């Protein structure tokens, strides 16, 4: 489990086992769409619908942030994580 030190604060994150893109029907927007999925060590799979931005953690809906453009931000965050993890694997 990698940890980052930020002054007096230590932030530990689970290790990413693998990531993939899948297609299926989103239970929230009820359309056929793609999902970005991340599987973490000791945790379940985190998924984000690329159409509506709804997120799931281990097959349960995660609460939406009460902020403007929360769904759009979820989509962009999942895409950034995908690119960051892909680039890290290519460098390794």
Sine and cosine of phi, psi and omega as CSV:
sin_phi,cos_phi,sin_psi,cos_psi,sin_omega,cos_omega
0.00,0.00,0.92,-0.39,-0.01,-1.00
-0.95,0.30,0.60,-0.80,0.02,-1.00
-0.80,-0.60,0.59,-0.81,0.07,-1.00
-0.91,-0.42,0.62,-0.78,0.02,-1.00
-0.96,-0.28,0.84,-0.54,0.04,-1.00
-0.84,-0.54,0.99,0.13,-0.06,-1.00
0.94,0.35,-0.86,-0.52,0.00,-1.00
-1.00,0.03,-0.01,1.00,-0.06,-1.00
-0.97,-0.25,0.70,-0.71,0.07,-1.00
-0.91,-0.42,0.82,-0.57,-0.01,-1.00
-0.92,-0.39,0.88,-0.47,0.02,-1.00
-0.96,-0.29,0.68,-0.74,-0.05,-1.00
-0.82,-0.58,0.51,-0.86,0.06,-1.00
-0.94,0.34,0.42,-0.91,0.02,-1.00
-0.99,0.15,0.71,-0.70,0.03,-1.00
-0.97,0.24,0.86,-0.51,0.05,-1.00
-0.98,0.20,-0.81,0.59,0.06,-1.00
-0.29,-0.96,0.27,-0.96,0.03,-1.00
-0.72,-0.69,0.49,-0.87,0.00,-1.00
-0.38,-0.93,0.29,-0.96,0.09,-1.00
-0.93,-0.37,0.74,-0.68,0.01,-1.00
-0.80,-0.59,0.26,-0.97,0.05,-1.00
-0.85,-0.52,0.58,-0.82,0.02,-1.00
0.02,-1.00,-0.05,-1.00,0.02,-1.00
-1.00,0.02,0.81,-0.59,0.02,-1.00
-0.98,0.22,0.79,-0.62,0.03,-1.00
-0.92,0.38,-0.34,0.94,-0.04,-1.00
-1.00,0.04,-0.82,0.57,-0.04,-1.00
-1.00,-0.02,-0.08,1.00,0.10,-0.99
0.84,0.54,0.56,0.83,0.05,-1.00
-0.79,-0.61,0.34,-0.94,0.07,-1.00
-0.97,0.24,0.82,-0.57,-0.10,-0.99
-0.47,-0.88,-0.01,-1.00,0.05,-1.00
-0.96,-0.27,0.46,-0.89,0.03,-1.00
-0.80,-0.60,0.63,-0.78,0.19,-0.98
-0.99,-0.11,0.78,-0.62,-0.07,-1.00
-0.85,-0.53,0.65,-0.76,0.07,-1.00
-0.79,-0.62,0.78,-0.62,0.05,-1.00
-0.95,-0.33,0.82,-0.57,-0.05,-1.00
-0.93,-0.36,0.51,-0.86,0.06,-1.00
-0.88,0.48,0.74,-0.67,0.02,-1.00
0.94,0.35,-0.09,1.00,0.02,-1.00
-0.86,-0.51,0.16,-0.99,0.03,-1.00
-0.99,0.13,-0.34,-0.94,-0.03,-1.00
-1.00,-0.08,0.73,-0.68,0.12,-0.99
-0.98,-0.20,0.77,-0.64,-0.04,-1.00
-0.78,-0.62,0.53,-0.85,0.07,-1.00
-0.73,-0.69,0.79,-0.62,0.09,-1.00
-0.96,0.29,0.79,-0.62,-0.02,-1.00
-0.99,0.12,-0.03,1.00,0.06,-1.00
-0.99,-0.14,-0.76,0.65,-0.09,-1.00
-0.95,-0.31,-0.24,0.97,0.05,-1.00
1.00,0.09,0.09,1.00,0.03,-1.00
-0.94,0.34,0.64,-0.77,-0.02,-1.00
-0.90,-0.43,0.53,-0.85,0.07,-1.00
-0.80,-0.60,0.63,-0.78,0.11,-0.99
-0.85,-0.52,0.93,-0.37,-0.02,-1.00
0.84,0.55,0.72,0.69,0.06,-1.00
0.94,0.33,0.22,0.97,0.07,-1.00
-0.87,-0.49,0.63,-0.77,0.02,-1.00
-0.86,0.51,0.70,-0.72,0.12,-0.99
-1.00,-0.06,0.56,-0.83,-0.03,-1.00
-0.91,0.42,0.61,-0.79,0.08,-1.00
-0.98,0.20,0.64,-0.77,0.06,-1.00
-0.91,0.41,0.68,-0.74,0.01,-1.00
-1.00,0.08,0.98,0.20,-0.03,-1.00
-0.47,-0.88,0.33,-0.94,0.04,-1.00
-0.91,0.41,0.66,-0.76,0.05,-1.00
0.88,0.47,0.52,0.85,-0.02,-1.00
-0.87,0.49,-0.68,0.73,-0.02,-1.00
-0.92,0.39,-0.69,0.73,0.03,-1.00
-0.88,0.47,-0.65,0.76,0.03,-1.00
-0.91,0.42,-0.59,0.81,0.06,-1.00
-0.88,0.47,-0.68,0.73,0.01,-1.00
-0.90,0.44,-0.74,0.67,0.00,-1.00
-0.90,0.44,-0.62,0.79,0.03,-1.00
-0.90,0.44,-0.67,0.74,0.02,-1.00
-0.91,0.42,-0.65,0.76,0.03,-1.00
-0.91,0.42,-0.66,0.75,0.04,-1.00
-0.89,0.46,-0.68,0.74,0.01,-1.00
-0.90,0.44,-0.65,0.76,0.03,-1.00
-0.86,0.51,-0.76,0.65,-0.02,-1.00
-0.91,0.42,-0.67,0.74,0.00,-1.00
-0.88,0.47,-0.71,0.70,0.00,-1.00
-0.93,0.37,-0.62,0.78,0.04,-1.00
-0.89,0.45,-0.71,0.71,-0.01,-1.00
-0.92,0.40,-0.60,0.80,0.02,-1.00
-0.91,0.41,-0.62,0.78,0.04,-1.00
-0.92,0.39,-0.62,0.79,-0.01,-1.00
-0.93,0.38,-0.55,0.83,0.02,-1.00
-0.96,0.28,-0.47,0.88,-0.06,-1.00
-0.97,0.24,0.00,0.00,0.00,0.00
